[in-house]
């Protein structure tokens, strides 16, 4: 199952605290994740900021329960149920969400403070009604923006000349640390071709090993025959490593063939190529940056 949103974690978080004891929020997040049947990958899923998604959502669930007076935080990283929290559990609610929390004056005061920070009351209401935590909202907006940029990169690569595509590949390989220097990288790509090989590039700055490259703008899906041709060319050179770069995608047969032969061939299709270009700042520039801050608990620890 998917990781529950923070509002869905409010009731199980409060129920877990029903014993009145101090609980470490990070530990409870994992306990609830196990109870909900989350996979190991879901437990460890990270936000772009580096924090775990599950822990972040549990933290925000605790924060909103605290704002309503249903939980207290007597020491950093820990929480405990309050008398109001026990009273709510005694009513056996089917769920706890922001709509239910609005009946508590403390939570209404919290919303009033939140509205003062927003341009309009409607904007603040949208934030508190959303199933997303602020980190989730930032993450999703970032992913959407990045997907649009990657799509535009691929469109630009397909629309420009073969020479431009070769130059983009050179820039990427150099930014990734291959070729030693840009001049060496430039020599590696864009040759007339030698039995299905476009060029050779150093794997490291010392040139201890080399990688053979096939880099082409491609119309349509790249099939197994093209990969077999490239693999045969590598064998003719007694080469063990190759990279096949294309603006297109690869058929299932091509992917399976590359995965099951002794020669190590990495297939980089258009989508992966665009992702790598963004990761290594090739063809993109920084339009703005935002610092995500959190409380320095050590500072407030007396």
RODO-2510 file (C-alpha; in nm, 4 decimals, decimal comma):
residues 302
     n   res          X          Y          Z
     1     x     0,0000     0,0000     0,0000
     2     x     0,1044     0,3627    -0,0375
     3     x     0,2334     0,5596     0,2602
     4     x    -0,0743     0,7132     0,4302
     5     x    -0,1069     1,0918     0,4328
     6     x    -0,0517     1,2712     0,7618
     7     x    -0,4242     1,3042     0,8419
     8     x    -0,4687     0,9277     0,8043
     9     x    -0,1923     0,8796     1,0626
    10     x    -0,3597     1,0988     1,3257
    11     x    -0,5946     0,8327     1,4686
    12     x    -0,3436     0,5437     1,4814
    13     x    -0,0828     0,7794     1,6284
    14     x    -0,3202     0,8890     1,9037
    15     x    -0,4351     0,5308     1,9657
    16     x    -0,0749     0,4164     2,0049
    17     x    -0,0261     0,6865     2,2707
    18     x    -0,3373     0,5785     2,4629
    19     x    -0,1227     0,4158     2,7346
    20     x    -0,0220     0,7617     2,8549
    21     x     0,3485     0,6887     2,8277
    22     x     0,6159     0,8918     2,6508
    23     x     0,6717     0,7724     2,2935
    24     x     0,9492     0,8605     2,0514
    25     x     0,7755     0,9871     1,7371
    26     x     1,0351     0,8405     1,5001
    27     x     0,9955     0,4942     1,6540
    28     x     0,6158     0,5143     1,6492
    29     x     0,6244     0,6030     1,2799
    30     x     0,8007     0,2743     1,2030
    31     x     0,5696     0,0785     1,4330
    32     x     0,2641     0,2200     1,2587
    33     x     0,4262     0,1530     0,9211
    34     x     0,4668    -0,2133     1,0141
    35     x     0,1072    -0,2334     1,1356
    36     x    -0,0128    -0,0822     0,8083
    37     x     0,1901    -0,3327     0,6060
    38     x     0,4314    -0,0889     0,4461
    39     x     0,7190    -0,2405     0,2531
    40     x     1,0844    -0,1851     0,3362
    41     x     1,1115     0,0513     0,0403
    42     x     0,8120     0,2522     0,1641
    43     x     0,9644     0,2702     0,5127
    44     x     1,2860     0,4132     0,3674
    45     x     1,1349     0,6406     0,0991
    46     x     1,2990     0,9826     0,1176
    47     x     1,1934     1,3394     0,0516
    48     x     1,4199     1,5585    -0,1638
    49     x     1,5362     1,7218     0,1606
    50     x     1,6656     1,3834     0,2768
    51     x     1,4159     1,3068     0,5535
    52     x     1,2001     0,9958     0,5458
    53     x     0,8461     1,0446     0,4132
    54     x     0,6876     0,8221     0,6795
    55     x     0,8592     1,0007     0,9688
    56     x     0,7758     1,3420     0,8219
    57     x     0,4062     1,2584     0,7947
    58     x     0,3976     1,1150     1,1472
    59     x     0,5681     1,4319     1,2726
    60     x     0,3069     1,6526     1,1041
    61     x     0,0243     1,4347     1,2378
    62     x     0,1708     1,4820     1,5860
    63     x     0,2078     1,8567     1,5264
    64     x    -0,1579     1,9021     1,4348
    65     x    -0,2764     1,6830     1,7218
    66     x    -0,0606     1,8932     1,9511
    67     x    -0,2059     2,2166     1,8136
    68     x    -0,5511     2,0826     1,9009
    69     x    -0,4386     1,9976     2,2551
    70     x    -0,4730     1,6217     2,2058
    71     x    -0,1015     1,5570     2,2475
    72     x     0,1847     1,7205     2,4300
    73     x     0,5581     1,7195     2,3615
    74     x     0,7316     1,7220     2,7011
    75     x     1,0766     1,6598     2,5485
    76     x     1,2237     1,6817     2,2026
    77     x     1,1306     1,4002     1,9669
    78     x     0,8757     1,2518     2,2090
    79     x     0,5011     1,2855     2,2547
    80     x     0,2336     1,1890     2,5063
    81     x    -0,1443     1,1881     2,4951
    82     x    -0,3355     1,4512     2,6935
    83     x    -0,6633     1,4249     2,8833
    84     x    -0,8392     1,5767     2,5824
    85     x    -0,6834     1,3108     2,3628
    86     x    -0,8113     1,0317     2,5890
    87     x    -1,1575     1,1871     2,5883
    88     x    -1,1589     1,1861     2,2090
    89     x    -1,0524     0,8216     2,1904
    90     x    -1,3307     0,7306     2,4340
    91     x    -1,5753     0,8533     2,1702
    92     x    -1,4381     0,5888     1,9284
    93     x    -1,3989     0,8192     1,6275
    94     x    -1,3786     0,6487     1,2896
    95     x    -1,1077     0,8919     1,1844
    96     x    -0,9304     1,2056     1,2957
    97     x    -0,8614     1,4806     1,0443
    98     x    -0,8329     1,8572     1,0322
    99     x    -1,2097     1,8929     1,0003
   100     x    -1,2570     1,7180     1,3349
   101     x    -0,9738     1,9144     1,4977
   102     x    -1,1503     2,2399     1,4126
   103     x    -1,3918     2,1882     1,7002
   104     x    -1,1050     2,2480     1,9438
   105     x    -1,0438     2,6160     2,0316
   106     x    -0,6660     2,5650     2,0408
   107     x    -0,6709     2,4375     1,6832
   108     x    -0,8911     2,7290     1,5753
   109     x    -0,6332     2,9655     1,7241
   110     x    -0,3626     2,7819     1,5308
   111     x    -0,5591     2,8274     1,2076
   112     x    -0,6080     3,1950     1,2837
   113     x    -0,2312     3,2373     1,3265
   114     x    -0,1762     3,0452     1,0037
   115     x    -0,4182     3,2672     0,8110
   116     x    -0,2237     3,5766     0,9117
   117     x     0,0773     3,4341     0,7283
   118     x    -0,1192     3,3701     0,4086
   119     x    -0,2384     3,6217     0,1510
   120     x    -0,6024     3,5166     0,1866
   121     x    -0,8093     3,3029     0,4287
   122     x    -0,8993     3,0759     0,1373
   123     x    -0,5318     2,9939     0,0803
   124     x    -0,4843     2,8973     0,4433
   125     x    -0,7960     2,6774     0,4330
   126     x    -0,6581     2,4973     0,1269
   127     x    -0,3351     2,4246     0,3147
   128     x    -0,5075     2,2770     0,6201
   129     x    -0,7579     2,0800     0,4111
   130     x    -0,4878     1,9277     0,1954
   131     x    -0,3784     1,5709     0,2624
   132     x    -0,0230     1,6797     0,1864
   133     x     0,2280     1,7923     0,4435
   134     x     0,4266     2,1031     0,3468
   135     x     0,7201     1,8753     0,2586
   136     x     0,4923     1,6604     0,0408
   137     x     0,3655     1,9698    -0,1402
   138     x     0,7204     2,0892    -0,2081
   139     x     0,8239     1,7428    -0,3235
   140     x     0,5286     1,7036    -0,5614
   141     x     0,5727     2,0518    -0,7049
   142     x     0,9429     1,9820    -0,7578
   143     x     0,8711     1,6499    -0,9297
   144     x     0,6135     1,8111    -1,1589
   145     x     0,8485     2,0937    -1,2523
   146     x     1,1340     1,8530    -1,3111
   147     x     0,9195     1,6267    -1,5319
   148     x     0,8263     1,9264    -1,7462
   149     x     1,1920     2,0309    -1,7785
   150     x     1,3024     1,6778    -1,8725
   151     x     1,0301     1,6571    -2,1366
   152     x     1,1407     1,9909    -2,2842
   153     x     1,5061     1,8772    -2,2880
   154     x     1,4142     1,5686    -2,4868
   155     x     1,2099     1,7758    -2,7315
   156     x     1,5044     2,0112    -2,7819
   157     x     1,7478     1,7234    -2,8358
   158     x     1,5240     1,5688    -3,1008
   159     x     1,4675     1,9017    -3,2731
   160     x     1,8312     2,0069    -3,2995
   161     x     2,1010     1,8843    -3,5363
   162     x     2,2992     1,5598    -3,4957
   163     x     2,6051     1,7751    -3,4228
   164     x     2,4230     1,9435    -3,1341
   165     x     2,3190     1,6036    -2,9951
   166     x     2,6787     1,4830    -3,0064
   167     x     2,7919     1,7990    -2,8262
   168     x     2,5268     1,7481    -2,5567
   169     x     2,6476     1,3908    -2,5061
   170     x     3,0064     1,5162    -2,4774
   171     x     2,9056     1,7770    -2,2205
   172     x     2,7169     1,5174    -2,0183
   173     x     2,9975     1,2609    -2,0203
   174     x     3,2463     1,5257    -1,9165
   175     x     3,0209     1,6482    -1,6331
   176     x     2,9854     1,2869    -1,5167
   177     x     3,3632     1,2569    -1,4879
   178     x     3,4497     1,0652    -1,8044
   179     x     3,7071     1,1556    -2,0652
   180     x     3,9656     1,3160    -1,8390
   181     x     3,9054     1,6611    -1,9882
   182     x     3,6541     1,8072    -2,2284
   183     x     3,8931     1,7915    -2,5223
   184     x     3,9433     1,4172    -2,4736
   185     x     3,5686     1,3699    -2,4370
   186     x     3,5074     1,5668    -2,7571
   187     x     3,7435     1,3370    -2,9457
   188     x     3,5463     1,0342    -2,8357
   189     x     3,2062     1,1059    -2,9914
   190     x     3,0912     1,1951    -3,3373
   191     x     3,3300     0,9894    -3,5481
   192     x     3,2246     0,8256    -3,8697
   193     x     3,1721     0,5000    -3,6870
   194     x     3,3738     0,1815    -3,6765
   195     x     3,1600    -0,1288    -3,6970
   196     x     2,8814     0,0176    -3,4859
   197     x     3,1069     0,2199    -3,2543
   198     x     3,0894     0,5995    -3,2500
   199     x     3,3765     0,6614    -3,0136
   200     x     3,5915     0,5614    -2,7215
   201     x     3,6181     0,7493    -2,3940
   202     x     3,8319     0,7074    -2,0850
   203     x     3,6435     0,5680    -1,7875
   204     x     3,8705     0,7566    -1,5470
   205     x     4,1069     1,0517    -1,5618
   206     x     4,4118     0,8257    -1,5740
   207     x     4,2784     0,6278    -1,8691
   208     x     4,3096     0,2937    -1,6908
   209     x     4,0044     0,1649    -1,8761
   210     x     3,7947     0,2745    -2,1706
   211     x     3,4268     0,2688    -2,2642
   212     x     3,2985     0,2319    -2,6187
   213     x     3,0089     0,4557    -2,7153
   214     x     2,7195     0,4507    -2,9572
   215     x     2,5366     0,7848    -2,9510
   216     x     2,2561     0,8519    -3,1987
   217     x     1,9372     1,0492    -3,2307
   218     x     1,6883     0,7764    -3,3052
   219     x     1,3486     0,7700    -3,4723
   220     x     1,1313     0,4947    -3,3305
   221     x     1,2170     0,2344    -3,0682
   222     x     1,5643     0,0812    -3,0646
   223     x     1,5358    -0,2947    -3,1100
   224     x     1,7507    -0,5940    -3,0305
   225     x     1,9284    -0,6039    -3,3704
   226     x     2,0914    -0,2666    -3,3058
   227     x     2,2148    -0,3791    -2,9646
   228     x     2,3425    -0,7052    -3,1110
   229     x     2,5343    -0,5068    -3,3730
   230     x     2,6881    -0,2901    -3,1030
   231     x     2,7759    -0,5947    -2,8915
   232     x     2,9403    -0,7587    -3,1928
   233     x     3,1480    -0,4461    -3,2521
   234     x     3,2603    -0,4532    -2,8901
   235     x     3,3639    -0,8158    -2,9193
   236     x     3,5670    -0,7268    -3,2269
   237     x     3,7570    -0,4783    -3,0104
   238     x     3,7807    -0,7260    -2,7206
   239     x     3,5957    -0,4649    -2,5203
   240     x     3,3908    -0,5436    -2,2115
   241     x     3,2106    -0,2134    -2,1575
   242     x     2,9832    -0,0075    -2,3779
   243     x     2,7200     0,2646    -2,3556
   244     x     2,4382     0,2968    -2,6083
   245     x     2,2837     0,6450    -2,5910
   246     x     1,9666     0,7319    -2,7792
   247     x     1,6895     0,9907    -2,7779
   248     x     1,4433     0,7038    -2,8148
   249     x     1,3479     0,4072    -2,5948
   250     x     1,4400     0,0391    -2,6148
   251     x     1,2260    -0,2652    -2,6835
   252     x     1,1842    -0,5339    -2,4202
   253     x     1,3949    -0,7723    -2,6316
   254     x     1,6738    -0,5145    -2,6502
   255     x     1,6730    -0,4637    -2,2748
   256     x     1,6716    -0,8370    -2,2034
   257     x     1,9510    -0,9012    -2,4522
   258     x     2,1736    -0,6320    -2,2991
   259     x     2,1081    -0,7684    -1,9500
   260     x     2,1961    -1,1282    -2,0347
   261     x     2,5218    -1,1057    -2,2289
   262     x     2,8728    -1,1131    -2,0846
   263     x     2,9645    -0,7750    -2,2322
   264     x     2,8501    -0,4939    -2,0060
   265     x     2,6279    -0,2623    -2,2119
   266     x     2,4421     0,0271    -2,0505
   267     x     2,1377     0,1472    -2,2421
   268     x     2,0477     0,5135    -2,1942
   269     x     1,7189     0,6085    -2,3557
   270     x     1,5746     0,9537    -2,4040
   271     x     1,4025     0,9807    -2,0660
   272     x     1,7112     0,8673    -1,8749
   273     x     1,9312     1,0948    -2,0856
   274     x     1,7148     1,3958    -1,9948
   275     x     1,7254     1,2983    -1,6258
   276     x     2,1050     1,2783    -1,6317
   277     x     2,1290     1,6155    -1,8035
   278     x     1,9217     1,7740    -1,5271
   279     x     2,1195     1,5934    -1,2548
   280     x     2,4493     1,7186    -1,3960
   281     x     2,3339     2,0687    -1,4994
   282     x     2,3691     2,0180    -1,8737
   283     x     2,1313     2,2376    -2,0743
   284     x     1,9660     2,3761    -1,7599
   285     x     2,0376     2,6661    -1,5258
   286     x     1,9257     2,7450    -1,1728
   287     x     1,6320     2,9859    -1,1752
   288     x     1,6081     3,0102    -0,7967
   289     x     1,6803     2,8209    -0,4785
   290     x     1,5008     2,7727    -0,1488
   291     x     1,6474     2,6669     0,1839
   292     x     1,4361     2,4201     0,3812
   293     x     1,4994     2,4857     0,7487
   294     x     1,4133     2,2823     1,0571
   295     x     1,4428     2,3382     1,4286
   296     x     1,7924     2,2849     1,5706
   297     x     1,6961     2,0699     1,8696
   298     x     2,0467     2,0865     2,0181
   299     x     2,0199     2,4646     2,0432
   300     x     1,7096     2,4416     2,2640
   301     x     1,8378     2,1492     2,4723
   302     x     1,9288     2,2932     2,8135
***
